[in-house]
Amino acid sequence: MDRILIAGTGSGCGKTTVTCVILGALKNRGIDTKAFKCGPDYIDPAFQEEVIGVNSYNLDSFMMTSNTIKYLLSEHAGEISVIDGIKGYYDGIHFSETASTCEMALITKTPTILVIDCNRIEASAAAVIYGYMKYSRNTVKGIIFNRLNPSLYDGMKRICEGLRIKCYGYIPKLQADVMENKNLSFVTNIEINDIKQKMAQLTAQAEKTLDIDGIIELSKTAKDIKYDPIDIPYIGKVRIAVSNDRAFCFHYRDNIEVLEKMGAEIVEFSPLNDKELPENIDGMFICGGYPEMYGLELTKNKTMLASVKEAVKSGVPTIAECGGFMYLHDTMNDVKGVKYKMAGAIEGNCVRVKPPINYGYIEFVSDTDNMLLEKGGVIKTYEFHRYESTNHGSSFITERNGEKMYRIHATDTLYAGFPHLHFYSNLKMAEGFMRACLK
């Protein structure tokens, strides 16, 4: 199972750009490649799938056990797998390595290439490299310089030679950053085609400045990993409607595949464009996204709003997370503060708040027996949102800064709340949803 991990010195250093360039180069060579993203991020995997055309999966050492991470990496592996890091290499939860890129490299025994942004540094890169090599546990085997003036490259290579670490090339400083708008929810198909063209040009350029052959050879040095296979139980044949459009497009690919393994037929629908829900559904999954960007379009689609409300009220098993949760409210303010009518399946309004609700990683414990979990069941997740609800729900308990908080609407047929779900954090959630759909 050949693989590499692309890490960075911090957010914004260009590690995802480098990851996408490498993915594109490998794909151009006819190599079956798969992408993985460290952490809970949706946007980078969506970009990799839409623009590069490779399947991308999340690996998260807070939400998942080490065994689950190794299982998923093996389950989805391509001929060469490329793992895209998160934040700075050592940056985990509360100044620890927990949920860091470094921890992921250690769990998966994956050789790492460190990306250094050279936009405003030259010789100082030597101190950066030396520090990363000497600080804590380290899997860094090579360096790629991003946004580098080509005239400085020979000097950077000499730095690497002096520190006895392999240099795998550089990405030149460009006038236009291809990755500046990765949020594909906000761009048109014409713009996406333009992004694809720019990405192809960047990949072609990088073939001249990156040591792709050397990167391939490094991927072959990844050590074998051992894990216990995870049994996904077959629950039964059900038909589940899953949202997928510009407003509701945040979902983990693994969640969909878990439901399919358990017996689900997935039918996609668009709350923005379809008149009503698909026929003969046994369940509904409205995922996150940016409904606040499309308040007018959503409120105009009255037949879909009525269809969703009727489904929830009549007991069709429903998961509505984050943006989907907002959609179920009576009303929602858009980004300009204009209030629009939504589905009306949950009383209350959703409004934008400043600053964003930045909880980060968070754990919820069920205070009731409900569709997903029995009382005492645990959800490990990541919560970040710019909106608040006047009616959060009270079925799960969490603690923040020593304060106990009740959150999430959960019944025998409903999960609705801001926290996103990754089924591999607790497969009982998927089982509970499927059994409710089958019933």
BAGUDO-822003 format. One record per residue (C-alpha): x, y, z; residue in three letters. Coordinates in steps of 0.2 Angstrom, whole numbers, padded with zeros to 4 digits, always signed. Each point is the difference from the previous one (the first is absolute). Layout:
<rs>
XYZALA...
</rs>
This chain:
<rs>
+0000+0000+0000MET+0011+0014-0007ASP-0004+0017+0008ARG+0007+0017+0005ILE-0006+0014+0011LEU+0001+0018-0004ILE+0002+0011+0016ALA+0002+0019+0002GLY+0008+0012+0012THR-0017+0008+0003GLY-0017+0004-0008SER+0002+0009-0017GLY+0017-0006-0004CYS-0006-0009-0016GLY+0000-0018+0006LYS-0017-0003-0008THR+0006+0008-0017THR+0015-0012+0001VAL-0011-0015+0004THR-0011+0004-0015CYS+0014+0003-0012VAL+0008-0017+0005ILE-0017-0008-0002LEU-0002+0007-0017GLY+0018-0005-0005ALA-0003-0018+0006LEU-0017-0001-0009LYS+0008+0007-0016ASN+0012-0015+0001ARG-0014-0012+0000GLY+0003-0005+0018ILE-0016-0004+0010ASP+0001+0012+0014THR-0011+0004+0015LYS+0000+0015+0011ALA-0002+0002+0019PHE-0003+0015+0011LYS+0006+0001+0018CYS-0014+0007+0011GLY-0018+0005-0002PRO+0001+0012-0015ASP-0013-0002-0014TYR+0007+0013-0013ILE+0017-0007-0004ASP-0007-0018-0004PRO-0014+0008-0010ALA+0013+0010-0010PHE+0011-0016-0003GLN-0015-0009-0006GLU-0008+0013-0011GLU+0016+0008-0007VAL+0013-0014+0000ILE-0013-0014-0002GLY+0006-0012+0014VAL-0010-0007+0014ASN+0005+0008+0016SER-0003-0006+0018TYR+0002+0007+0017ASN+0011-0007+0014LEU-0002+0007+0017ASP+0009-0005+0016SER-0012+0008+0012PHE-0016-0007-0008MET+0008-0017-0005MET+0010-0013+0009THR+0017-0004-0007SER-0007-0017-0006ASN-0014+0009-0009THR+0013+0012-0008ILE+0011-0015-0006LYS-0015-0009-0006TYR-0007+0014-0011LEU+0017+0004-0007LEU+0002-0018-0005SER-0018-0001-0006GLU+0000+0015-0012HIS+0019-0001-0005ALA+0005+0003-0018GLY+0016-0006-0008GLU+0007+0016+0008ILE-0010+0009+0014SER+0004+0018+0004VAL-0005+0007+0017ILE-0003+0018+0002ASP+0005+0007+0017GLY-0009+0013+0011ILE+0007+0016+0008LYS+0018-0001+0005GLY+0008-0017+0001TYR+0001+0000+0019TYR-0016+0010+0003ASP-0013-0011+0010GLY-0013+0003+0013ILE+0006+0012+0014HIS+0019+0000-0004PHE+0000-0019-0001SER+0003-0012-0015GLU-0018-0007+0002THR-0009+0002-0017ALA+0016+0007-0008SER+0007-0004-0017THR+0015-0007+0010CYS-0011-0012+0009GLU-0008-0005-0016MET+0017-0003-0008ALA+0005-0011+0015LEU-0016-0010+0001ILE+0001-0004-0019THR+0019-0002-0001LYS+0000+0012-0015THR+0016+0009-0006PRO-0003+0019+0001THR+0005+0014-0012ILE-0001+0017+0009LEU-0006+0015-0010VAL+0009+0017+0004ILE-0008+0016-0006ASP+0015+0011-0007CYS-0010+0015-0005ASN+0010+0011+0012ARG+0014-0011+0006ILE+0017-0006-0007GLU+0014-0006+0011ALA-0012+0000+0015SER-0007-0016-0008ALA+0015-0009+0008ALA-0005+0004+0017ALA-0018-0006-0004VAL+0006-0016-0007ILE+0012-0003+0014TYR-0014+0003+0013GLY-0012-0011-0007TYR+0013-0014-0002MET+0005+0001+0019LYS-0017+0004+0008TYR-0009-0015+0008SER-0003-0015-0010ARG+0003+0002-0018ASN-0004-0009-0016THR+0005+0013-0012VAL+0010-0007-0014LYS+0001+0014-0013GLY-0004+0018-0004ILE-0010+0009-0013ILE+0002+0019-0002PHE-0016+0010-0004ASN-0002+0017-0008ARG+0019+0000-0003LEU+0009+0012-0012ASN+0009-0012-0012PRO+0016+0009+0001SER+0001-0005+0019LEU-0002-0018-0003TYR+0018-0005-0001ASP+0003+0008+0017GLY-0015-0009+0008MET+0007-0017-0007LYS+0017+0004+0008ARG-0010+0003+0017ILE-0008-0017-0002CYS+0017-0008-0004GLU+0008+0008+0015GLY-0014-0006+0012LEU+0000-0018-0009ARG-0018+0000-0005ILE-0006-0003-0017LYS-0007+0014-0011CYS-0014-0004-0011TYR-0001+0016-0010GLY-0011+0016+0001TYR-0016+0008-0006ILE+0004+0017-0008PRO-0008+0016+0006LYS-0014+0003-0012LEU-0010+0016-0002GLN-0017-0009+0002ALA-0003-0013+0013ASP-0010-0014-0007VAL-0006-0005+0018MET-0006+0017+0005GLU-0018-0006-0002ASN-0002-0018+0005LYS-0018+0003+0006ASN-0008-0008-0015LEU-0017+0004+0007SER+0002+0018-0005PHE+0006-0001-0018VAL-0009-0005-0016THR+0004-0014-0011ASN+0009+0012-0012ILE+0011+0005+0014GLU+0003-0018+0005ILE+0006-0004-0017ASN+0012+0015+0001ASP+0007-0006+0016ILE+0002-0017-0007LYS+0010+0008-0015GLN+0011+0010+0012LYS+0003-0015+0011MET+0005-0010-0016ALA+0012+0014-0005GLN+0008+0000+0018LEU+0002-0019+0000THR+0008+0001-0017ALA+0012+0014+0007GLN+0003-0010+0015ALA+0006-0015-0010GLU+0015+0010-0004LYS+0004+0006+0017THR-0005-0014+0011LEU+0009-0017+0002ASP-0016-0011-0004ILE+0011-0015-0003ASP+0008+0002+0017GLY-0017+0003+0009ILE-0006-0017-0008ILE+0016-0008+0007GLU-0003+0007+0017LEU-0018-0006+0000SER+0007-0018-0002LYS+0010+0001+0017THR-0017+0001+0010ALA+0000-0014+0012LYS-0014-0013+0001ASP-0014+0004+0013ILE-0010-0013+0009LYS-0018+0002+0005TYR-0015-0010+0005ASP-0013+0000-0014PRO-0016+0009+0004ILE-0016-0009-0003ASP-0014+0010-0008ILE-0017-0009+0004PRO-0013-0002-0014TYR-0016+0008+0007ILE-0012-0001-0015GLY-0006+0008-0016LYS-0005+0018+0003VAL-0001+0015-0011ARG+0008+0016+0007ILE-0001+0017-0008ALA+0017+0010+0003VAL+0001+0019-0004SER+0013+0005-0013ASN+0000+0017-0007ASP+0009+0017+0002ARG-0009+0004+0016ALA+0002-0018+0008PHE+0016-0008-0006CYS+0010-0004+0016PHE+0000-0019+0003HIS+0013-0013+0004TYR+0002-0012-0014ARG+0002-0014+0013ASP-0017+0004+0007ASN-0008-0004-0017ILE+0010-0015-0003GLU-0004-0007+0018VAL-0019+0002-0004LEU+0002-0009-0016GLU+0010-0014+0008LYS-0015-0002+0012MET-0012-0002-0014GLY-0005+0018-0004ALA-0004+0006-0018GLU+0005+0018+0000ILE-0010+0013-0010VAL+0006+0017-0001GLU-0011+0015+0000PHE+0001+0019-0001SER-0009+0011+0013PRO+0004+0015-0012LEU-0006-0007-0016ASN-0011-0016+0002ASP-0019+0003+0002LYS-0001-0013+0014GLU+0009-0015+0008LEU+0003-0016-0010PRO-0015-0012+0000GLU+0000-0015+0012ASN+0014+0005+0012ILE+0002-0009+0016ASP+0012+0013+0007GLY+0007+0018-0003MET+0018+0007+0003PHE+0001+0019-0002ILE+0019+0004+0002CYS+0009+0016+0004GLY+0005+0014-0012GLY-0005+0018-0002TYR-0019+0002-0001PRO+0003+0018+0007GLU+0007+0004-0018MET-0016-0006-0008TYR-0014+0006+0011GLY-0011+0008-0014LEU+0002-0015-0011GLU-0004-0012+0014LEU-0015+0009+0006THR-0007+0002-0018LYS+0000-0019-0001ASN-0016-0002+0010LYS-0004-0017-0006THR+0016-0007+0006MET-0001+0008+0017LEU-0017-0007+0002ALA+0006-0017-0006SER+0014+0000+0013VAL-0011+0006+0014LYS-0013-0014-0003GLU+0014-0013-0001ALA+0007+0005+0017VAL-0017+0002+0008LYS-0007-0016-0006SER+0015-0009+0007GLY+0012-0004-0015VAL+0017-0003+0009PRO+0010+0016-0003THR+0018+0006+0004ILE+0002+0019-0002ALA+0017+0006+0004GLU+0006+0018+0001CYS-0007+0008-0016GLY-0013-0013-0001GLY-0005+0004+0018PHE-0002+0018-0005MET-0011-0004-0014TYR-0012-0009+0011LEU-0004+0015+0010HIS-0015+0012-0002ASP+0012+0014-0006THR+0018+0004-0004MET+0009+0016-0002ASN+0011+0000-0016ASP+0017+0008+0000VAL-0007+0017-0002LYS-0012-0002+0014GLY-0016-0002-0010VAL-0012-0013+0009LYS-0007-0013-0011TYR-0012-0014+0003LYS+0007-0018+0001MET-0008-0017+0002ALA-0008+0003+0017GLY+0004-0017+0006ALA+0009+0008+0015ILE-0007+0015+0009GLU+0012+0015+0001GLY+0012+0010-0010ASN+0018-0001-0006CYS+0011+0016+0001VAL+0018+0005-0004ARG+0011+0004+0014VAL+0017+0008+0002LYS+0012-0007+0003PRO-0003-0018-0006PRO-0005-0013+0012ILE+0017-0008+0000ASN-0001-0016+0011TYR+0012-0010-0009GLY+0001-0019+0005TYR-0015-0004+0012ILE-0008-0015+0008GLU-0019-0002+0003PHE-0008-0013+0011VAL-0018-0005-0004SER-0012+0004+0014ASP-0014-0010-0007THR-0003-0016-0010ASP-0002+0006-0018ASN+0002-0006-0018MET+0019+0001+0000LEU+0005-0005+0017LEU-0006-0007+0017GLU+0002+0011+0015LYS+0018+0002+0004GLY+0006-0002-0018GLY+0014+0012-0006VAL+0002+0010-0015ILE+0018+0007-0003LYS-0001+0014-0013THR+0006+0017-0005TYR-0011+0015+0001GLU+0003+0016-0009PHE-0014+0012-0006HIS-0004+0018-0003ARG-0018-0002+0005TYR-0010-0003+0016GLU-0017-0007+0003SER-0013+0006+0012THR-0005-0018+0002ASN+0015-0011+0002HIS-0008-0015+0007GLY+0003-0009+0016SER+0003-0019-0004SER+0019+0000+0002PHE+0012+0007+0013ILE+0017+0008-0002THR+0012+0010+0011GLU+0009+0016-0005ARG+0011+0010+0011ASN-0007-0009+0015GLY-0018+0004-0005GLU-0013-0014-0004LYS-0010+0003-0016MET-0015-0009-0007TYR+0000-0001-0019ARG-0008-0010-0015ILE-0017-0005-0004HIS-0001-0019+0000ALA-0016-0012+0000THR-0003-0017-0006ASP+0000+0007-0018THR+0010+0016+0001LEU+0018+0006+0002TYR+0001+0019-0003ALA+0014+0011+0007GLY+0016+0010-0005PHE+0012-0014+0003PRO+0005-0010-0015HIS+0001-0019+0001LEU+0013-0012-0006HIS-0007-0017+0001PHE+0017-0008+0003TYR+0002+0010+0016SER-0015-0012+0007ASN-0007-0012-0013LEU-0015-0002+0012LYS-0007+0017-0007MET-0001-0007-0018ALA-0007-0017+0007GLU-0014+0010+0009GLY-0004+0011-0015PHE-0001-0015-0011MET-0011-0010+0012ARG-0012+0015+0001ALA-0001+0001-0019CYS-0003-0019-0001LEU-0014+0001+0013LYS
</rs>
